[in-house]
Amino acid sequence: MAKDAPEPQTKVIAETDNYLAWEAEEPDGETTYHLELNNVTLHFFKEEWDEFLKLARELIA
């Protein structure tokens, strides 16, 4: 009988009425980041997330 795959450990980073940012510690050790923007969800690996945060900081500077 096959074992169930372990579930990722998730943590909410920030949340508003319509948006959600959360991270997941995947079973393979990778951290992924997710933005839920109404009916669109964006998924990022760590390097992509860091670049996205740099872009966001430049937008609000």
N, C-alpha and C positions, 0 to 999 in steps of 0.2 A: 504494500500500500504506500502511495506517494505521500510525503509529508507536505503540509501546507507551507507555502512560502511565507517567510516572516513579513509582517506589515511594517511599512516605514513609520518612524516616529515623527510626528508633525508638531509644529509650533506656529501660532499666529504671530506675525510680525507687526501688522497694523490692520485696522479695520474701520470702515465707515459704513453708512447705511447701504451704499451700493457697491463698495469695493473691498477687496480682501487681498492681503499679501501674506503668504505663509511659506514656511520652509519645511522640507522633509529630509530626514536622515535615512537614506535608503539602506536596505540590508547589505549592499555591497560596499558601504562606507562613503559613497558619494552623497553630497548635499545638493539638493535641487531646490529651486525657488519658483514660486508660482504667484501670478497676479490674476485675480478674478475681477474683471471689469464688466459688470452687468453680465451679458451672455457670451463674453469672450474670455478665455483663459490663456495666458501666456506662460510657458514653461522655460526655465533657464537653468543651465548648469552654472557652477560657481563663477567661472571666468566670464560667462555672458552676463550674469547678475552684476558682477563688479563693473563691467562696462556700462550696463544699463544705469546703475546708480551714478556713475560719472556723468552720463548724459543728463539725467534728471537734475543733478546739482548744477550743471551748466545752464539748464533751462530756467532755474529759479534764481540764479546769481544776477 
